[in-house]
Amino acid sequence: MELRVYWRGSSYTKVDWVSVQQNNSSSEMYLFASLKGIVNRTKPRIFSYEGDAFAEGQYTWLQSLGLSWTEPADKWSLITKYRNEISGLIVYDPAQIHTVNLATVLAKDKKALIVSPALLSRLTAAPYSLPVLLDLRGQFSSKLQVYQTLYNTYWPNLDHRLLIGLNPDAHKAALREYATALGAAVIWLDPDIAAESALLNNFLSTMPPGSNYMGWWPAEAPGVERGSKYGITTIASDWATNLTVHSGMSRTVNVKPVPAKPTLENKLYVAFILSDGDNLQYVEHLMRKLWSNPDRGAVPIGWTLSPAMLDAMPGALNYYYQSASGNDNLISGPSGYGYTYPNSWPDQTALNKFVIKTEEYNKRAGFRVITIWNTITGGINQNVGQAFADNAPSLLGLTAQNTGGGLTIHNGSSGKLPAMALSCNYCTNEQAMKDHIASASSGWNRTSPRFIIIQAQPWQNVTPTSFKNVANSLNADYKVVRPDHIFQLIREANGLPTNPARRR
């Protein structure tokens, strides 16, 4: 099966920039998200900014990707500009808001804009003169009926490799443009509600191995767990705003080689990791903002990213590499190609294939460390460690979420693979990091090296400055190193090759 899930047209060097703010009316956000999806599905020609407190800035990615742009005085003029690519309108039912998701599924093939009844008179009149192709008002009495119809009538003819989760009340634009461009199934079903859970299982059970769920879930753990039980990974992306542009960029990624590792000494080695890079919207927004922090590069940091960026955001991945300092180590977020709980996979063969796919992507992305998540606190089951040791020979190591759980070395057919439990799995501030480092250092007698990995989350103002401050608080017993280096040192201390062969 083709490995790529995201497929877009060739890159484009000039776009129409348009501001579609989150405080715009819902009806306009649905409308312009669908316009963007229809227009960009062949060439990425519309870029929008939907910024919030975590956002990177209006022109940041346009400049980082080397794109030129024009700013229309009135975004409605874009409907006129691209009128010959639009066939008409699909009217959603405000009384049954989940019809927005059904309209999103149907928009691509109909070349239709998603429209509120409130905008209908404007769009059917000159200068747009768009006909109504489908009116969903009054056709559905419940949310479940909308998605049952999607499953019965449309799902059999859609690409089953991809399912997208979007809350129509919240996700008015963002990933909706990408969903429109792909014509993929869009749902919002809760695994914790019995009737919705049963219908969700119908979708998941008919998806082939290696499939992905994009967007997000009503709740993280139940959703990721449910996908995992079907061998389906989650690509967190619901607030990603320009994937039709990002995925249309050049696929050339110039990976920077790993710098020479430090000399192994009897030290307390500390590696910092910033979590949540599996999340494409974080990579697009908050991480890009943190990347501009003036203290980036002052101390070694592991920045988690998604290997799926090779398809979804190759230009952004290349930008991060080209602007990285020697202290910026790009590694894989949970749990490889996509966010999943590998311990929950019921089929070892499918899990092995997931690891093989992750290894292929990681080699091209230059990632040699993976942060493995099995819920927020779980360790790595033996069969999961074995799968990575057998099928991912280029890896230097894995991190595990079972705080303080120590080192496990998995003996696989491709060599031995160290998995190190984090000393803090989701630190929220500088003091928490200092406290966990102190706890992990307790009892050290200076006669051998000790290894401490601190993972912090970015959503409560942990920045490169935070890591710099924590590093500066440590005495001469400590040495702060990159995550790839700490695993090379762990390997050396345990008699393992420090640079395992990277098979092609």
C-alpha positions in Angstrom: 0.0 0.0 0.0 1.1 3.5 -0.7 2.7 4.9 2.4 1.8 8.5 1.9 -1.5 9.6 3.3 -1.4 13.3 2.4 -1.3 13.9 -1.3 -1.2 17.4 -2.8 -0.4 19.1 -6.0 2.9 20.7 -7.0 4.3 23.6 -5.0 3.3 27.2 -5.8 5.4 30.3 -5.1 2.7 33.0 -4.9 -0.5 32.9 -2.8 -3.4 35.1 -1.9 -3.1 35.9 1.8 -6.3 36.4 3.7 -7.1 37.0 7.3 -10.0 34.7 8.6 -9.9 35.5 12.3 -11.4 33.1 14.9 -13.8 35.8 15.9 -15.3 36.0 12.4 -18.8 34.8 12.1 -19.1 31.0 11.9 -20.8 31.2 8.5 -17.9 33.0 6.9 -15.3 30.7 8.4 -17.1 27.6 7.0 -17.4 29.4 3.7 -13.8 30.5 3.3 -12.4 27.2 4.6 -14.3 25.4 1.8 -13.2 28.0 -0.8 -9.6 27.4 0.3 -10.0 23.6 0.1 -11.6 23.7 -3.4 -9.0 26.1 -4.8 -6.0 24.6 -3.2 -6.7 21.0 -4.0 -4.8 21.3 -7.3 -2.4 24.1 -6.4 -2.0 25.9 -3.1 -3.1 29.4 -3.9 -4.8 30.7 -0.8 -3.1 31.0 2.6 -5.1 32.2 5.6 -4.2 33.4 9.1 -6.5 32.3 11.9 -4.3 33.3 14.8 -4.8 33.0 18.5 -2.6 33.3 21.6 -0.4 30.4 20.5 -0.1 31.6 16.9 3.2 32.4 15.2 2.2 35.6 13.4 0.5 36.6 10.2 3.4 36.4 7.8 5.8 34.1 9.6 5.3 31.0 7.5 5.0 32.8 4.2 8.4 34.3 4.9 9.9 31.1 6.3 8.7 29.1 3.2 9.9 31.8 0.8 6.4 32.5 -0.6 5.3 35.8 -2.1 1.8 37.0 -1.5 -0.9 39.5 -2.2 -3.5 40.7 0.2 -7.0 41.2 -1.3 -8.7 44.2 0.2 -11.9 42.1 0.5 -11.6 38.4 0.9 -15.0 38.0 -0.8 -13.2 39.0 -4.0 -11.5 35.6 -4.0 -14.8 34.0 -4.7 -15.1 36.0 -7.9 -11.4 35.4 -8.7 -11.8 31.6 -8.5 -15.4 31.5 -9.7 -14.7 29.2 -12.6 -13.4 26.5 -10.2 -16.6 26.6 -8.2 -19.8 24.8 -9.3 -22.2 25.9 -6.6 -23.2 25.7 -3.0 -24.1 23.1 -0.3 -26.4 24.6 2.3 -25.9 23.2 5.8 -28.6 23.1 8.5 -27.9 25.3 11.5 -30.5 23.3 13.5 -28.3 20.2 12.9 -24.8 21.6 12.9 -23.2 18.2 12.1 -24.5 18.6 8.6 -21.4 20.9 8.2 -19.2 17.8 8.4 -21.3 16.0 5.8 -21.1 19.1 3.6 -17.3 19.0 4.0 -17.2 15.4 2.8 -19.3 16.3 -0.3 -17.8 19.6 -1.2 -14.8 18.3 -3.2 -16.6 16.2 -5.7 -19.3 18.8 -6.2 -16.8 21.7 -6.3 -19.1 23.4 -3.9 -18.8 26.0 -1.1 -20.3 25.3 2.3 -22.8 27.9 3.0 -25.1 29.0 5.8 -28.7 29.9 5.0 -27.8 33.4 6.2 -25.4 33.9 3.3 -27.5 32.2 0.7 -29.1 35.3 -0.8 -25.7 37.0 -1.2 -24.0 34.1 -2.9 -26.8 33.2 -5.3 -27.0 36.8 -6.5 -24.6 38.7 -8.7 -21.6 38.9 -8.9 -21.3 35.3 -7.6 -24.5 33.8 -9.0 -23.8 30.4 -7.5 -26.5 27.8 -7.7 -27.6 25.6 -4.8 -26.4 22.0 -5.6 -27.6 20.4 -2.3 -29.7 21.7 0.6 -29.3 19.7 3.8 -31.8 21.6 5.8 -34.6 19.5 7.4 -33.1 16.2 6.3 -31.7 15.0 9.7 -33.2 14.9 13.1 -30.1 13.9 15.0 -26.3 14.0 15.0 -26.2 10.2 14.9 -28.5 10.2 11.8 -26.1 12.5 10.0 -23.1 10.1 10.6 -25.1 7.0 9.9 -26.0 8.4 6.5 -22.4 9.3 5.9 -21.4 5.7 6.8 -24.2 4.0 4.8 -24.3 6.2 1.7 -20.9 7.8 1.2 -18.3 5.9 3.2 -18.3 2.9 0.8 -17.0 5.1 -2.0 -14.5 7.2 0.1 -10.8 6.5 0.7 -10.7 4.3 3.9 -7.1 5.1 4.7 -8.1 8.4 6.3 -10.8 9.5 8.8 -11.0 13.1 10.1 -12.4 14.2 13.4 -13.7 17.8 13.6 -16.2 19.3 16.0 -18.4 21.5 13.8 -19.2 23.8 16.7 -15.5 24.5 17.3 -13.6 23.8 14.1 -15.2 26.2 11.8 -12.0 26.6 9.6 -8.5 25.3 10.4 -8.2 21.7 9.2 -11.6 21.9 7.5 -9.9 23.4 4.4 -7.7 20.3 4.2 -10.6 17.9 4.7 -12.5 19.7 1.9 -9.6 19.4 -0.4 -9.3 15.6 0.3 -13.0 14.8 0.3 -12.3 12.5 3.2 -14.9 11.3 5.8 -15.4 13.9 8.6 -17.0 12.8 11.8 -17.4 13.8 15.4 -18.1 10.6 17.4 -17.4 10.0 21.1 -16.0 6.6 22.1 -17.5 7.1 25.6 -21.1 7.4 24.3 -22.6 4.0 23.5 -24.4 4.7 20.3 -21.7 6.9 18.9 -19.1 4.4 20.0 -20.8 1.6 18.0 -20.9 3.7 14.8 -17.3 4.8 15.3 -16.3 1.2 15.5 -18.0 0.6 12.2 -15.8 3.2 10.6 -12.6 2.0 12.2 -13.1 -1.6 11.6 -13.4 -1.1 7.8 -10.1 0.9 7.6 -7.1 -1.0 6.3 -3.9 -1.5 8.4 -1.7 1.6 8.4 -4.6 4.0 8.3 -4.8 7.3 10.1 -7.3 9.4 12.0 -6.6 13.2 11.6 -8.0 16.1 13.5 -8.9 15.3 17.1 -11.2 13.4 19.5 -13.8 14.6 22.0 -11.3 13.5 24.6 -7.7 12.5 24.1 -7.1 9.2 26.0 -10.4 7.4 25.0 -9.9 8.5 21.4 -6.3 7.6 21.0 -7.0 4.3 22.8 -9.8 3.4 20.5 -7.8 4.1 17.4 -4.9 2.0 18.8 -7.2 -1.0 19.4 -7.8 -0.9 15.6 -4.2 -0.3 14.7 -5.0 3.2 13.6 -2.8 6.2 14.6 -3.9 9.7 15.4 -2.4 12.7 13.5 -3.3 15.5 15.9 -4.1 18.4 13.5 -7.5 19.9 14.2 -6.2 23.5 14.5 -3.7 23.2 11.7 -4.7 26.0 9.4 -2.7 25.7 6.1 -2.0 22.1 5.4 -3.1 22.5 1.7 -0.2 25.0 1.4 2.3 23.2 3.7 1.8 19.9 2.0 2.3 21.4 -1.4 5.8 22.6 -0.6 9.0 20.9 -2.0 9.6 17.5 -0.4 13.3 18.0 -0.3 14.4 17.9 3.4 18.1 18.6 4.1 18.8 16.8 7.3 21.6 18.0 9.4 23.9 15.2 10.7 24.2 14.4 14.4 27.2 16.3 15.9 30.0 14.3 17.6 28.8 13.0 20.9 30.5 14.2 24.1 33.1 12.1 25.9 31.5 9.7 28.5 32.4 10.8 32.0 31.1 10.1 35.5 28.6 12.9 35.3 24.9 13.5 35.8 23.7 13.8 32.2 20.5 15.7 31.6 18.6 15.9 28.4 15.6 18.2 27.8 12.7 17.4 25.6 9.8 19.6 24.6 6.7 17.5 24.0 3.7 17.6 21.7 5.5 17.7 18.4 3.3 14.9 17.0 0.7 17.7 16.9 0.8 19.4 13.5 -0.9 22.5 14.7 1.7 22.9 17.5 4.4 22.5 14.9 2.7 25.1 12.7 1.9 27.6 15.5 3.3 27.5 19.0 6.6 25.7 18.2 7.3 28.2 15.4 6.7 31.0 17.9 9.0 29.3 20.5 11.6 28.7 17.7 12.0 32.5 17.6 12.9 32.7 21.3 16.3 34.5 21.6 17.6 31.8 24.0 17.0 28.9 21.5 20.5 27.4 21.0 21.8 28.4 24.4 21.3 24.9 25.8 20.6 21.5 24.1 16.9 20.9 23.6 15.1 18.0 21.9 12.2 19.3 19.8 9.6 16.7 19.1 8.1 16.7 15.6 6.0 14.3 13.5 7.6 12.1 10.9 4.3 12.7 9.0 5.6 16.2 8.2 7.5 14.6 5.3 4.0 14.5 3.6 2.0 17.1 5.5 4.6 19.9 6.1 7.9 19.1 4.3 8.8 22.7 3.8 8.3 23.4 7.4 10.5 20.4 8.4 13.2 21.6 6.1 12.9 25.1 7.6 13.4 23.8 11.1 16.5 21.9 10.0 18.1 24.7 8.1 17.6 27.2 11.0 18.5 24.8 13.7 21.5 25.4 15.9 23.9 22.6 17.0 21.9 22.4 20.3 18.6 21.9 18.5 17.9 18.1 18.2 14.8 17.2 16.1 13.3 13.9 17.4 10.0 12.0 16.9 6.9 12.8 18.9 4.6 10.0 20.1 4.8 7.3 19.1 6.4 7.4 15.7 4.6 8.1 12.5 1.4 8.9 14.5 0.2 9.3 18.0 -0.8 5.9 19.3 -0.6 3.7 22.4 1.5 0.8 21.1 0.8 -1.3 24.2 -2.9 -1.3 23.1 -2.4 -2.7 19.6 -4.1 -6.1 19.5 -2.1 -7.5 16.5 1.7 -7.9 16.6 2.0 -8.1 12.8 0.2 -4.8 12.4 2.3 -3.2 15.1 5.5 -4.4 13.4 4.3 -2.8 10.2 3.6 0.4 12.0 7.2 0.4 13.3 8.6 -0.4 9.8 6.7 2.5 8.4 7.9 4.7 11.3 11.5 3.6 10.6 11.2 4.5 6.9 9.8 7.9 7.7 12.3 8.6 10.5 15.3 7.8 8.3 14.1 10.3 5.8 13.2 12.9 8.5 16.5 12.4 10.3 14.9 11.4 13.6 16.8 8.9 15.7 14.9 9.1 19.0 11.2 8.4 19.5 9.1 9.5 22.5 6.8 6.5 23.0 3.5 7.2 24.8 1.3 4.6 26.3 -1.1 7.0 28.0 0.5 9.8 30.0 2.0 7.5 32.6 2.6 4.1 30.9 5.8 2.2 30.3 6.7 0.2 27.2 5.5 -3.4 27.1 8.1 -6.0 26.2 6.5 -6.9 22.9 6.4 -3.2 21.9 10.1 -2.7 22.7 10.8 -5.9 20.8 8.9 -4.6 17.8 11.1 -1.4 17.7 14.3 -3.4 18.4 13.5 -5.8 15.6 12.3 -3.3 13.0 13.9 0.1 13.6 17.7 -0.4 13.4 18.5 3.3 12.9 17.1 4.3 16.3 19.4 5.4 19.1 16.7 5.0 21.8 13.2 5.4 23.0 11.7 7.4 25.9 8.9 6.0 28.0 6.3 7.7 30.1 6.6 5.7 33.3 8.4 8.4 35.3 11.4 7.1 37.2 11.1 3.6 35.6 14.8 3.4 34.7 16.5 1.8 31.7 15.3 -1.2 29.7 17.4 -2.7 26.9 15.4 -4.5 24.3 17.3 -7.3 22.5 16.1 -7.4 18.9 17.0 -9.0 15.6 18.4 -5.6 14.4 20.4 -5.1 17.6 19.9 -3.9 21.2 17.7 -0.8 21.7 17.7 1.2 25.0 14.4 2.5 26.3 14.7 5.1 29.1 11.9 6.1 31.3 11.6 9.9 31.7 12.5 11.5 35.0 9.6 13.9 34.4 7.0 13.0 31.8 5.2 16.3 31.4 6.8 19.1 33.5 4.9 22.4 33.4 7.5 24.9 34.8 11.1 25.5 35.8 10.6 24.5 39.4 9.1 21.2 38.5 12.0 20.4 36.2 14.5 21.3 39.0 12.6 19.2 41.5 12.6 16.1 39.2 16.3 16.5 38.3 17.1 16.7 42.1 15.0 13.6 42.7 16.6 11.7 39.9 20.1 12.6 41.1 19.5 11.4 44.6 22.1 8.9 45.9 24.5 9.4 43.0 28.1 8.6 44.2 30.2 10.0 41.3 31.6 6.6 40.5 29.5 6.1 37.3 27.4 8.2 34.9 23.7 8.7 35.5 21.2 9.7 32.9 18.2 12.0 33.4 15.6 12.9 30.7 13.2 15.7 31.4 10.2 16.2 29.2 8.3 19.4 29.5 5.1 20.5 27.8 4.8 23.9 26.0 1.3 25.0 26.8 2.0 26.7 30.1 4.8 29.0 29.0 7.8 26.6 29.0 10.2 28.2 26.5 13.9 27.8 25.6 14.5 30.4 28.3 13.0 28.1 30.8 15.5 25.3 29.9 18.4 27.8 29.9 17.4 28.9 33.4 17.2 25.3 34.7 20.5 24.4 33.1 22.2 27.4 34.7 20.9 26.3 38.1 22.9 23.0 37.9 26.4 22.6 39.3 29.5 21.1 37.8 28.3 17.5 38.5 25.8 18.0 35.6 26.2 18.1 31.9 23.2 19.0 29.7 23.2 17.2 26.4 21.0 16.6 23.3 18.6 13.6 23.5 20.4 11.8 20.7 23.7 12.3 22.6 22.2 11.0 25.9 21.2 7.8 24.1 24.6 7.5 22.5 26.1 7.9 26.0 23.7 5.4 27.5 24.7 3.0 24.7 28.4 3.5 25.4 27.9 3.0 29.1 26.2 -0.3 28.4 28.6 -1.6 25.7 26.3 -1.0 22.8 27.2 0.6 19.4 26.9 4.3 19.6 25.9 4.8 16.0 24.0 1.7 14.9 23.9 1.0 11.1 21.2 2.9 9.2 20.0 0.3 6.7 18.4 1.3 3.5 
